[in-house]
Amino acid sequence: MTSLPPLNDTIVAIASAPGVGAVGVVRLSGPEAYRIADQLFAPRRGGAPSSRPPGRVIYGQVVDGRTNGASPGAQDRDPEANSAEASAVDRAERAGRALVVDEALMLTFKAPRSYTAQDVVELQTHGGPAVLRATLDLCVANGARLAGPGEFTLRAYLNGRIDLVQAESVLDMVNAQSDGARRNAALGLGGALTRRLDAIQTHLTGAYAAVQASFDYPDEGVPEAELGTPLGQAAEEVSALLATAEAGRLSRQGARLALLGRPNAGKSSLLNALLGYQRSIVSDTPGTTRDYLEAPLVIGGVPVTAIDTAGIRDAADAIEASGVEQARRIGEHADLRVVLIDGSEPLEPEDEALIVSMPAERTLVVINKRDRPAAFDAAKLPLPPGARPLELSALTGTGLAELLRAITEKLIGDAAGTELWITQERHVAALEAVAAHLSAAQERANEGDLDLVALELQDALGALGRMTGRQDVTDETLAAIFANFCVGK
């Protein structure tokens, strides 16, 4: 059985990204954070960090005041040198020659006014790995424990600083690959999703209270405004959030966009046009692209990997045949497919076969090369009833904006007009459970079985509470969530 780490000790971790950087951060959190800071940080002016008011930025040095060049046993002969009250400066003087690890800034935060709601000290040093590791080792040598993944944010949640939805938004913020994903994570971190969930909880609680009241006064029943109306409002809110789940998944995981078509249909030109620079080789010679080529971009707030594939036709040799087969597989597994048709050439059976082979709900048919005279009637394309192809010129850019809008609509649908998306699978599962309980409660209410209505509402409130972390969250669930965090966050 998974157990959570203790909350009453002091943890430390490197909070900046791995690698070389201008500035690195080592973060301490816990009851001993200030004492440990006194042991290893020498302010350039003033007294020990623990004697300063919180919320200060202090300039000084990270110092290893252990023997560091002094004669063996020097500190053993001076018992004050290792006392808890001795500051880094005092110990450095007593040791004779302390080792200066680096110049640094120290930021101090006093509980509960900190990220974790505990005493927190952050040391900002130069961002070299050796400097950060030496600073980290000093913290551990003076009594701190190495933090686990996400343990700072876990403490923030367990100490009531944030709820579980906000904690997961922290992870979304760290992992955001596009500005849209960043904005969505910022909304969640700022409590926007929590407020939406609180509104749903208010509807459910009101309906549940009305049902409970009816048990005391059975002859009066439950007015529609006190049961049916809040149930409908809650169901509508849940449905609106779930409608954003696919967009949220794609904003977090990214989408794969396959460009498919016969040789020389303009796939490479379209890729270059989408990117805004030449990434793929363009040639009038059919079959230039025999392998696939990937390139990242952002469309509609979603990170997209656009894939330029080999031209699909009856292959003339084994190498091209392999590329064609690979293109088909990429198309089958892509989140969205753009089938390009060369509008300057007569329509071929291979064009029609490719369109028919792709599922219409995840495919856009595009007639390219509209800067040239049309060679066929677009109405002859085998499209579903009411569907029409898009038309563009990858060479001139005409129609490109319409294609981008169509891609956005296909990928995220109605969520394109909303700011807050559901990004976590755990949230989707919880909201689906709430929706199922609401639907059952509405059915039971229509049947007049208020006992079962009450049970369904209890279950709906429980699922909602587990989503926000306010109710019945197991240690295993918390461990699984925070295992996805980086160490130091």
C-alpha positions as CSV (number, residue, x, y, z in Angstrom):
1,M,0.0,0.0,0.0
2,T,1.4,3.4,-1.0
3,S,1.9,5.8,1.9
4,L,2.5,9.6,1.7
5,P,5.8,11.1,2.8
6,P,5.9,12.9,6.2
7,L,5.0,16.6,6.3
8,N,6.9,17.6,9.4
9,D,10.4,17.3,8.2
10,T,12.4,19.7,5.9
11,I,12.9,18.8,2.3
12,V,15.2,20.2,-0.4
13,A,15.5,19.9,-4.1
14,I,17.0,21.7,-7.1
15,A,14.0,23.6,-8.5
16,S,15.5,24.8,-11.8
17,A,15.7,22.8,-15.0
18,P,18.5,20.3,-15.5
19,G,21.5,21.5,-17.5
20,V,23.6,24.7,-17.6
21,G,21.8,28.0,-17.0
22,A,22.4,31.6,-15.9
23,V,20.6,31.1,-12.6
24,G,19.8,27.9,-10.6
25,V,17.4,27.5,-7.7
26,V,17.7,25.2,-4.6
27,R,14.5,25.2,-2.6
28,L,14.0,24.3,1.1
29,S,10.6,23.8,2.8
30,G,9.8,22.7,6.3
31,P,10.3,23.7,10.0
32,E,14.1,23.6,9.8
33,A,14.5,25.6,6.6
34,Y,15.7,28.8,8.4
35,R,18.0,26.9,10.7
36,I,19.6,25.1,7.7
37,A,19.9,28.4,5.9
38,D,21.8,29.9,8.9
39,Q,24.3,27.0,8.6
40,L,25.3,27.5,5.0
41,F,24.5,31.0,3.9
42,A,26.7,34.0,4.8
43,P,24.9,37.3,4.2
44,R,27.2,40.1,3.0
45,R,25.6,42.4,5.6
46,G,23.4,42.0,8.6
47,G,22.8,39.0,10.8
48,A,21.7,35.4,10.1
49,P,18.8,34.8,7.8
50,S,16.6,33.5,10.6
51,S,16.9,36.9,12.4
52,R,15.6,38.8,9.3
53,P,11.9,39.6,8.6
54,P,10.4,37.2,6.0
55,G,9.8,38.2,2.5
56,R,13.4,39.5,2.0
57,V,16.0,39.0,-0.7
58,I,19.4,38.7,0.9
59,Y,22.7,38.9,-0.9
60,G,25.6,36.8,0.3
61,Q,27.5,33.5,-0.2
62,V,26.8,29.8,0.0
63,V,29.6,28.6,2.3
64,D,30.8,25.2,3.3
65,G,31.9,25.9,6.8
66,R,32.9,22.3,7.6
67,T,36.6,21.7,8.1
68,N,37.4,22.9,4.5
69,G,41.2,23.4,4.8
70,A,41.3,23.9,8.6
71,S,43.6,21.7,10.6
72,P,42.0,18.3,11.4
73,G,39.9,18.4,14.6
74,A,39.7,22.2,14.6
75,Q,36.0,22.2,14.9
76,D,36.0,19.4,17.4
77,R,38.2,21.5,19.7
78,D,35.7,24.4,19.4
79,P,32.2,23.0,20.4
80,E,30.6,26.3,19.5
81,A,31.6,25.8,15.9
82,N,29.0,23.1,15.3
83,S,26.2,24.6,17.5
84,A,22.8,25.3,16.0
85,E,23.2,29.0,16.9
86,A,26.4,29.4,15.0
87,S,25.9,31.2,11.7
88,A,27.7,30.3,8.5
89,V,29.9,33.4,9.0
90,D,30.8,32.3,12.6
91,R,31.7,28.8,11.6
92,A,33.6,30.1,8.6
93,E,35.8,32.3,10.9
94,R,36.3,29.5,13.4
95,A,37.2,27.0,10.7
96,G,40.0,29.2,9.5
97,R,39.3,29.0,5.8
98,A,35.7,28.2,4.7
99,L,35.0,27.1,1.2
100,V,32.9,29.6,-0.7
101,V,30.6,27.6,-3.0
102,D,29.1,30.5,-4.9
103,E,27.7,34.0,-4.6
104,A,23.9,33.8,-4.1
105,L,20.6,35.4,-3.4
106,M,18.4,34.0,-0.6
107,L,14.6,34.5,-0.7
108,T,12.8,33.8,2.6
109,F,9.1,33.0,3.1
110,K,7.5,32.4,6.5
111,A,4.6,30.0,7.0
112,P,1.8,30.1,6.1
113,R,2.7,32.8,3.4
114,S,4.6,30.5,1.1
115,Y,3.9,28.1,-1.7
116,T,3.9,25.1,0.6
117,A,2.3,27.0,3.6
118,Q,5.6,26.1,5.5
119,D,8.8,28.0,6.1
120,V,10.5,28.2,2.7
121,V,14.0,29.3,1.7
122,E,15.2,29.6,-1.9
123,L,18.8,29.9,-2.8
124,Q,19.5,31.4,-6.2
125,T,23.0,30.6,-7.4
126,H,24.7,30.5,-10.8
127,G,23.1,27.7,-12.8
128,G,26.0,25.3,-13.2
129,P,25.3,21.7,-12.2
130,A,28.3,21.5,-9.9
131,V,27.3,24.6,-8.0
132,L,23.7,23.4,-7.6
133,R,24.8,20.0,-6.5
134,A,27.2,21.3,-3.9
135,T,24.5,23.6,-2.5
136,L,22.1,20.7,-2.4
137,D,24.6,18.5,-0.6
138,L,25.2,21.2,2.0
139,C,21.4,21.3,2.7
140,V,21.3,17.6,3.1
141,A,24.4,17.6,5.3
142,N,22.7,20.1,7.6
143,G,19.6,18.1,8.1
144,A,17.3,18.4,5.0
145,R,15.8,15.4,3.2
146,L,15.8,15.1,-0.6
147,A,12.3,15.8,-1.9
148,G,10.4,13.4,-4.0
149,P,8.6,14.2,-7.3
150,G,6.0,16.9,-6.8
151,E,6.5,16.9,-3.0
152,F,6.5,20.7,-2.7
153,T,3.1,20.9,-4.5
154,L,1.9,17.9,-2.5
155,R,2.6,19.8,0.7
156,A,0.8,22.9,-0.8
157,Y,-2.3,20.7,-1.3
158,L,-2.2,18.8,2.0
159,N,-1.7,22.1,3.9
160,G,-4.8,23.6,2.2
161,R,-2.8,26.1,0.1
162,I,-4.4,24.8,-3.1
163,D,-6.9,22.1,-4.0
164,L,-6.1,19.0,-6.1
165,V,-7.4,20.5,-9.3
166,Q,-5.1,23.5,-8.9
167,A,-2.2,21.1,-8.1
168,E,-2.8,19.3,-11.4
169,S,-2.9,22.7,-13.1
170,V,0.6,23.3,-11.8
171,L,1.7,20.2,-13.8
172,D,-0.1,21.4,-16.9
173,M,1.7,24.7,-16.6
174,V,5.1,23.1,-16.4
175,N,4.2,20.8,-19.4
176,A,2.5,23.4,-21.5
177,Q,3.8,23.3,-25.1
178,S,1.7,26.1,-26.5
179,D,0.3,29.5,-25.4
180,G,-3.2,28.0,-25.5
181,A,-2.1,25.2,-23.1
182,R,-0.4,27.8,-20.9
183,R,-3.5,30.0,-20.7
184,N,-5.7,27.0,-19.9
185,A,-3.3,25.9,-17.1
186,A,-3.2,29.5,-15.7
187,L,-7.0,29.5,-15.5
188,G,-7.0,26.2,-13.6
189,L,-4.2,27.4,-11.3
190,G,-6.1,30.6,-10.6
191,G,-9.2,28.6,-9.5
192,A,-11.4,29.0,-12.6
193,L,-12.1,25.3,-12.9
194,T,-12.6,25.0,-9.1
195,R,-15.2,27.8,-9.3
196,R,-17.1,25.9,-12.1
197,L,-17.0,22.7,-10.0
198,D,-18.2,24.7,-6.9
199,A,-21.2,25.9,-8.9
200,I,-22.1,22.3,-9.8
201,Q,-21.7,21.3,-6.2
202,T,-24.0,24.1,-5.1
203,H,-26.7,22.8,-7.5
204,L,-26.3,19.3,-6.3
205,T,-26.2,20.3,-2.6
206,G,-29.4,22.3,-3.1
207,A,-31.2,19.4,-4.7
208,Y,-30.0,17.0,-2.1
209,A,-31.2,19.4,0.7
210,A,-34.6,19.6,-0.9
211,V,-34.9,15.8,-1.1
212,Q,-33.9,15.5,2.6
213,A,-36.4,18.1,3.6
214,S,-39.1,16.1,1.8
215,F,-38.5,13.1,4.0
216,D,-39.5,15.3,7.0
217,Y,-42.6,16.7,5.2
218,P,-43.6,13.9,2.8
219,D,-47.0,15.4,2.0
220,E,-45.5,18.5,0.5
221,G,-43.3,16.8,-2.0
222,V,-40.4,18.5,-3.7
223,P,-41.0,21.6,-5.9
224,E,-39.6,21.5,-9.4
225,A,-37.6,24.6,-8.7
226,E,-35.8,22.9,-5.9
227,L,-35.1,19.6,-7.5
228,G,-35.6,19.4,-11.3
229,T,-34.2,22.9,-12.0
230,P,-30.9,22.4,-10.1
231,L,-30.4,18.9,-11.5
232,G,-30.8,20.3,-15.0
233,Q,-28.4,23.1,-14.3
234,A,-25.8,20.8,-12.9
235,A,-26.2,18.4,-15.8
236,E,-25.8,21.3,-18.3
237,E,-22.6,22.5,-16.5
238,V,-21.1,19.0,-16.5
239,S,-21.9,18.5,-20.1
240,A,-20.3,21.8,-21.1
241,L,-17.1,20.8,-19.3
242,L,-17.0,17.3,-20.8
243,A,-17.4,18.9,-24.3
244,T,-13.9,20.4,-23.9
245,A,-12.2,17.1,-22.9
246,E,-10.9,16.2,-26.4
247,A,-9.5,19.7,-26.9
248,G,-7.9,19.4,-23.5
249,R,-6.3,16.1,-24.3
250,L,-4.9,17.4,-27.5
251,S,-3.6,20.6,-25.9
252,R,-1.7,18.5,-23.4
253,Q,-0.6,15.6,-25.6
254,G,-0.5,17.2,-29.0
255,A,-2.2,16.1,-32.3
256,R,-0.8,14.4,-35.4
257,L,-1.8,15.9,-38.7
258,A,-1.1,13.7,-41.7
259,L,-0.8,15.3,-45.2
260,L,-1.8,12.7,-47.7
261,G,-2.2,12.6,-51.5
262,R,-0.9,11.5,-54.8
263,P,2.7,12.4,-55.8
264,N,3.1,16.1,-56.7
265,A,-0.3,17.1,-55.1
266,G,1.5,19.8,-53.1
267,K,1.9,18.2,-49.7
268,S,5.5,19.5,-49.2
269,S,4.4,22.9,-50.4
270,L,1.5,22.9,-47.9
271,L,3.8,21.8,-45.1
272,N,6.1,24.7,-45.8
273,A,3.1,27.1,-46.0
274,L,1.8,26.0,-42.6
275,L,5.2,26.4,-41.0
276,G,6.0,29.7,-42.7
277,Y,9.4,28.5,-43.8
278,Q,10.9,25.9,-46.1
279,R,11.1,22.6,-44.2
280,S,10.4,20.1,-46.9
281,I,12.0,19.8,-50.4
282,V,9.6,20.9,-53.1
283,S,10.1,19.5,-56.7
284,D,8.0,19.2,-59.8
285,T,9.3,15.6,-60.1
286,P,6.7,13.2,-58.7
287,G,7.8,10.9,-55.9
288,T,10.5,13.3,-54.4
289,T,9.2,12.5,-50.9
290,R,9.7,8.8,-50.2
291,D,10.0,8.9,-46.5
292,Y,7.8,10.9,-44.1
293,L,8.9,14.3,-42.6
294,E,7.6,15.7,-39.3
295,A,7.5,19.3,-38.2
296,P,5.9,20.9,-35.1
297,L,3.5,23.9,-35.1
298,V,0.6,25.2,-33.1
299,I,-2.9,25.5,-34.5
300,G,-5.9,26.7,-32.5
301,G,-3.9,26.5,-29.3
302,V,-3.1,22.9,-29.9
303,P,0.5,21.6,-30.4
304,V,0.4,19.8,-33.8
305,T,2.9,17.6,-35.5
306,A,2.4,18.0,-39.2
307,I,3.6,15.0,-41.2
308,D,4.5,15.2,-44.9
309,T,4.1,11.7,-46.3
310,A,5.1,9.9,-49.5
311,G,2.8,10.3,-52.5
312,I,0.2,7.5,-52.6
313,R,0.0,5.6,-55.9
314,D,0.8,2.2,-57.3
315,A,4.5,2.1,-56.5
316,A,7.1,1.5,-59.2
317,D,9.7,-0.1,-56.9
318,A,10.1,-1.6,-53.5
319,I,11.4,1.5,-51.8
320,E,8.6,3.7,-53.0
321,A,6.1,0.9,-52.1
322,S,7.4,0.9,-48.5
323,G,6.9,4.7,-48.4
324,V,3.3,4.4,-49.7
325,E,2.4,1.8,-47.1
326,Q,4.0,3.9,-44.4
327,A,2.0,6.9,-45.5
328,R,-1.3,4.9,-45.3
329,R,-0.4,3.7,-41.8
330,I,0.4,7.3,-40.7
331,G,-3.0,8.4,-42.1
332,E,-4.8,5.7,-40.2
333,H,-3.4,6.6,-36.9
334,A,-3.4,10.4,-37.2
335,D,-5.7,12.6,-35.2
336,L,-6.6,14.5,-38.4
337,R,-5.9,13.9,-42.1
338,V,-5.7,16.4,-44.9
339,V,-6.1,14.7,-48.3
340,L,-4.7,16.9,-51.0
341,I,-6.0,16.8,-54.6
342,D,-4.1,18.5,-57.4
343,G,-6.8,20.8,-58.9
344,S,-4.7,21.5,-62.0
345,E,-4.7,17.8,-63.1
346,P,-7.7,15.6,-64.1
347,L,-9.2,13.7,-61.2
348,E,-7.7,10.2,-60.9
349,P,-9.3,7.0,-59.5
350,E,-6.4,7.0,-56.9
351,D,-7.7,10.4,-55.6
352,E,-11.2,9.0,-55.2
353,A,-10.0,5.8,-53.6
354,L,-7.9,7.7,-51.1
355,I,-10.8,10.0,-50.1
356,V,-13.2,7.0,-49.7
357,S,-10.7,5.1,-47.6
358,M,-10.4,7.8,-44.9
359,P,-13.1,8.3,-42.2
360,A,-15.0,11.5,-43.0
361,E,-15.2,12.8,-39.4
362,R,-11.4,13.1,-39.1
363,T,-10.5,14.1,-42.7
364,L,-10.4,17.3,-44.6
365,V,-10.4,17.2,-48.4
366,V,-8.4,20.0,-50.0
367,I,-8.1,21.0,-53.7
368,N,-4.7,22.5,-54.1
369,K,-3.1,24.6,-56.9
370,R,-6.0,26.9,-57.3
371,D,-3.6,29.5,-58.7
372,R,-3.9,27.4,-61.9
373,P,-6.9,26.7,-64.1
374,A,-9.2,24.1,-62.7
375,A,-9.0,20.7,-64.4
376,F,-12.2,19.1,-63.0
377,D,-15.5,19.9,-61.3
378,A,-15.1,19.8,-57.5
379,A,-18.7,18.4,-57.3
380,K,-17.3,15.1,-58.7
381,L,-15.4,14.3,-55.5
382,P,-16.8,11.4,-53.5
383,L,-17.7,13.4,-50.4
384,P,-20.5,12.7,-47.8
385,P,-23.8,14.5,-48.5
386,G,-23.5,18.2,-47.7
387,A,-19.7,18.2,-47.4
388,R,-17.6,20.3,-49.6
389,P,-13.8,20.5,-50.3
390,L,-11.6,23.3,-49.3
391,E,-9.7,25.1,-52.0
392,L,-6.3,26.8,-51.7
393,S,-3.0,27.5,-53.3
394,A,-0.1,26.4,-51.1
395,L,2.1,28.4,-53.4
396,T,0.4,31.8,-52.9
397,G,-1.2,31.2,-49.5
398,T,-4.7,31.8,-50.8
399,G,-7.2,29.8,-48.8
400,L,-4.6,28.9,-46.1
401,A,-6.5,30.8,-43.3
402,E,-9.7,28.9,-44.2
403,L,-7.8,25.6,-43.9
404,L,-6.4,26.6,-40.5
405,R,-9.9,27.4,-39.2
406,A,-11.2,24.1,-40.5
407,I,-8.3,22.2,-38.9
408,T,-9.1,23.9,-35.6
409,E,-12.8,23.1,-35.8
410,K,-12.0,19.4,-36.6
411,L,-9.6,19.1,-33.8
412,I,-11.3,20.9,-30.9
413,G,-14.9,21.5,-32.2
414,D,-17.1,23.7,-30.0
415,A,-14.2,24.0,-27.4
416,A,-12.7,26.6,-29.8
417,G,-15.0,29.2,-28.3
418,T,-14.2,28.4,-24.7
419,E,-11.3,29.4,-22.5
420,L,-11.2,26.5,-20.0
421,W,-10.6,22.9,-21.1
422,I,-10.6,19.7,-19.2
423,T,-7.1,18.3,-19.6
424,Q,-6.7,15.5,-17.1
425,E,-8.1,12.0,-17.7
426,R,-8.9,11.8,-14.0
427,H,-11.1,14.8,-14.3
428,V,-12.9,13.4,-17.3
429,A,-13.6,10.1,-15.4
430,A,-14.9,12.0,-12.4
431,L,-17.2,14.3,-14.5
432,E,-18.5,11.3,-16.5
433,A,-19.4,9.6,-13.1
434,V,-21.1,12.8,-12.0
435,A,-23.1,12.9,-15.3
436,A,-24.1,9.3,-14.9
437,H,-25.4,9.9,-11.4
438,L,-27.2,13.0,-12.4
439,S,-28.9,11.2,-15.3
440,A,-30.0,8.4,-12.9
441,A,-31.2,11.0,-10.3
442,Q,-33.3,12.7,-13.0
443,E,-34.9,9.4,-14.0
444,R,-35.6,8.4,-10.4
445,A,-37.1,11.9,-9.7
446,N,-39.5,11.4,-12.7
447,E,-40.5,8.0,-11.2
448,G,-41.0,9.7,-7.8
449,D,-38.4,7.5,-6.0
450,L,-36.8,10.1,-3.8
451,D,-34.8,7.6,-1.8
452,L,-32.8,6.6,-4.9
453,V,-32.5,10.2,-5.9
454,A,-30.8,11.0,-2.6
455,L,-28.4,8.0,-3.1
456,E,-27.5,9.2,-6.6
457,L,-26.9,12.7,-5.5
458,Q,-24.7,11.4,-2.7
459,D,-22.6,9.5,-5.2
460,A,-22.4,12.5,-7.5
461,L,-21.2,14.8,-4.7
462,G,-18.6,12.1,-3.8
463,A,-17.3,11.9,-7.3
464,L,-17.0,15.7,-7.4
465,G,-15.3,15.8,-4.0
466,R,-12.7,13.3,-5.1
467,M,-12.0,15.4,-8.2
468,T,-11.2,18.5,-6.2
469,G,-9.5,16.5,-3.4
470,R,-11.9,17.6,-0.7
471,Q,-13.3,14.1,-0.1
472,D,-12.2,10.5,0.0
473,V,-8.9,10.9,-1.9
474,T,-6.7,7.8,-1.3
475,D,-3.0,7.9,-0.8
476,E,-2.6,5.8,-3.9
477,T,-4.4,8.4,-6.0
478,L,-2.2,11.2,-4.6
479,A,0.9,9.2,-5.2
480,A,-0.1,8.5,-8.8
481,I,-0.8,12.2,-9.5
482,F,2.3,13.6,-8.0
483,A,4.6,10.9,-9.4
484,N,4.1,12.8,-12.7
485,F,5.7,15.9,-11.3
486,C,9.4,16.8,-11.6
487,V,11.5,16.8,-8.5
488,G,11.6,20.4,-7.1
489,K,8.1,21.4,-7.9
